[in-house]
Amino acid sequence: MSFTCREICGYIDDYAPPQYAEEGDPIGLQLGSYGQEVNRLFLTLELTPETTAEALDLGSDMIFVHHTPFFTPFKQLRDEDAHNRIPLALIRRNIALYCAHTNLDSVRGGVNDVLAGLLGILDPEILQPLHPQMRDIGFGRIGLLKEPVSLDSFARAVAGKLELQDLRYYGDGNKRIRRVACCGGAGAFLVPEAKAGGADAFVTSDVKHHEGMQAWELGLGLLDAGHFHTENPIIRVLASYLKEKCPGLPIDVSTSEKSPYTAVGPRIHSA
């Protein structure tokens, strides 16, 4: 059974309304036509040579991606430029590309609620509302664990739940924590909000040294759980939603996608 690109875009927009995206964030239909027919849909966090080849091999007509390849403008489209090859491949195969980024981060049921659920955060609240009049939409989540645990034990549990090769955390591993904040992707800018919200620990990714030291000085445990691992769980959740909305449409989730870095040495590192 086939659906139009417009129908599928509409279902995704219902899940993650475009008005919840940050200003200037390139979301929505990036390539293709709303009127084209879609017989197979492919979902991935990011378009890489591997995930693009996987979508092409499956015969996908449309790709959903969280991180668009169009963050920066193209000055030309040439096969000789490696950065151009993915969009050129999609254009030549007439594959539609749709992106939901910060709107999928901020919406209820999106990246951060899924992450909070995996971390065992109960009844998560919004850490940073999108707008004073929109208190139930925004970035990050905060809430209580079922029971207090040490920061080190929590870090090891997070590594297991997110299937991490490597995890770094800042803080005293013996500190007892219960109120936990999280933000999928690069969320260390929310360290002050996490502390102000009473968090004992904050799970995010891409933590810079000065951000880790800021958390240390505030007495906030800060866990760097990796950009890919904190965001990728939403892809299967969104795929399940779309399978309900598009019965009979083959929907594939990338099996080749993985974190772009390889960790060596001990699994947990504390600072």
N, C-alpha and C positions, 0 to 999 in steps of 0.2 A: 504494500500500500504506500502511496506517495502523498506527500504534503507539499504545499508551496513554502517557499522560503519565508514569505510574509507570515504564514501561520505559525511556523516554528519561532520566528523572531518575536511574535506576539506572546507566545507562551513564556519565553525567557524574560520578556519585559514584564509580564505579570509577576514572575518570581522575583526579579531584581529590577524594579522600576528605574528607567534611565535618569529620572530627576534626582535620584539619590547619589549620582556620581559627582565627584569633585569637578569644579569648573576646569575645562580644558582637557579632561580625560578622554582620550579617543575610544569611545565605546560604540556599540551598535553594529550595523552592517558595514563591514570594512571593504569587502569585495563582493561582486555579484549583483544580482537583481532580485528585488522582492518577489517578482512574478515567476522566477524559475522554479522548476519542479525538483523536489528533493526525495530521492529514493533510499538514501543511506546517510546517516548523521554520525559524525565522529567528534568526540570530546577529548580535550587535552588541556593541561594547565598552560603549556607554552608550545609554540611551534619551533621545533628544532629539525635538523635534517632527518633525524630518526623518526620523529612523530609524523613529519610530513610524508616520508616514504611509506609509513604504516597506513596513513589515511589514503594515499594513492593506491596502494596495493589492495586495500579493502574495497575500492571503488566508491569512496565517499563523494557525495555531491555537495555537502556542507560541513564545515568545521566550526565547532564552538571552541573558543580559546579565552583564557582568563587574562593572559598577557599578550596584547596585540603586538605584531611586528612593526606597527605603524606609530610607535611612540615619537619617533623623529621623522621629519619629512625626507622623502627620497628626492635627490637631485637628478637622478637618472635611473633607468632600469636596464642593467646590462648583465649578461651571463657571466662576464669576467669578474664581476663584483660578488663575492660570496654572500653578502648581506642581501643581494637582490634575488638570489636564486629561489628562495621559498615563495615570495609573492609571484614571481614569474611562472613557477610550476603550477600554482593555483589558477592563475589567469589562463594559462594554456589549456588546462583541463576544465575550465568553466566551473570551478569550485567556489561556492559562497563561503565567506568568512565572517563570523559574528563574534564580537567581544563584549563581555560584561566584566568590568574591573572593579573600580571603587564602589559602584552601586551594589555589586555582589558582596563586597566586604562589609558594607554598612547595614544592609537589610537584615531583618529578622529571618532566621533560617539560612543565612548565608555563611560565608567563610568563618566568621568569628563565633557564631552560635554552634556550628559544627565542631570547631576546635574546642570550645568550652565544654561541649558534651563529651568529647574524647578525653579531656583532662579531668573529668569528674566534677566540674564546677556546677553546683546546684543553683537553679533559678537565676541564671546570669542576667545582670543588668548592663545597660549601656555604659561604657567607660567615658566616652566623649560624644555627646549628642551632636548630630549633624547641625542642628539649629535649636535655639532656645524653645521654639514652639514645636519641635519634633523630638521629643524626649525618648521615643522608642525606636529611633533610627540613629545609627552612628557607629563610630569606630571603637573597637575593643570591647571586651566584656569583663565583668567582675562579679564574684560571688564566693560562696563558701564551699569548701570540700566537706565530705561527709564527716570526717574526723581529722584532728590535727596530725601532722606527720613532720618529720624532720625535712629540711630543705634538701639534703642529700638523697633521702629516700624518695622524695617527690621527683627530683631530677631523674633518678633512675627509672621511676615509673613512667615519666614522660617519654624518656628514650625508648622504652619498650612499647608504649602505646602508639607512638609515631614512627616506629621502626627505624630509629636513627642509628647510624654508625657511630655518631659522635655528638656529644652535647657539652657545651660550656656553660658554667653558671658563675655568677658573682655573689658572694655572701658567705656567711658562716653556715657550713653544712649541717651543723648540729641545731641550728635555730628551728624552733617549732613554728610551723606555718599552718594556717587554715583559710584565711581569706586570700584568694588568688585572682589576679587579673591576667588577661591574655589578649594578644592581637596578632592575627596571622600576617605573615610578611614582615616588612621593615617597620616595626611599631615602637621602637625605642624612644621616639619623640613623645610618647605617652607616659614616660617614667614619672613626671610630676603628677599627672592625673591618677596614676595607679597608687602613688603614695598618698595623695590627698583623699583617695577613696578608701583608704585603710587597708590596702593590700599588704600582705606579708611577702608575697612573691609575684613576679610578673613574667609570663612566658611570651616571647616574641622571637625575632630573628634579626640578623644583620647588625648585631650590636657592635658599635665602635668602642674603642678603649675609653674615651672620655665619658661615654654614656654608661659604661659599666662602672666606672669610678663614681659617677654621680649617684647611681643606685646604691653602691657600697656605702657612700657617705650618708645617704638617707636611711640606711638600715633596711633597704628593700632587696630581697633576693631577686636576681635577674637571670633568667634562663634564655640562652640563645639556642633555639631548637631548629634553626634552619628555615630559610624562605620556602623552599619546596615542600618540606614536610609539614609546615604549619598551614599551608594553603591547599595542597593537593587533595585532602579528604573531601572537599566540597564537590569535586568532579563526579564522584560516584553518586553523591546525593542528588545532584542536578540531573544526572543520567536517569536515575530512578523516577524522578518527577516527570521528565520528558517522555519516558516509556508509558506512563499513565496517560499523558496528554496526547500521545501520538501512537495509539495501538496499531500494531502491524508494521511500524516503521523500524527497520534495523538500526539500532543505536549502539555504537561501539565506544568503549573507553580505552584510551591508549594503554597498551601493556609494555611499551618500550620506554616510556618516560621514566626518568629517575633524576635524583639530585645531580647537578652538574659537577660536584666535587667528590673526591674520595678522601676519607679520613684514615689515618694510620695511628697506631699507638693505643693508649688506654681509651676506653669508651667514654668515660666521664672525666671532665676537667673542671676543676674549681679554681676561682681566682680570689 
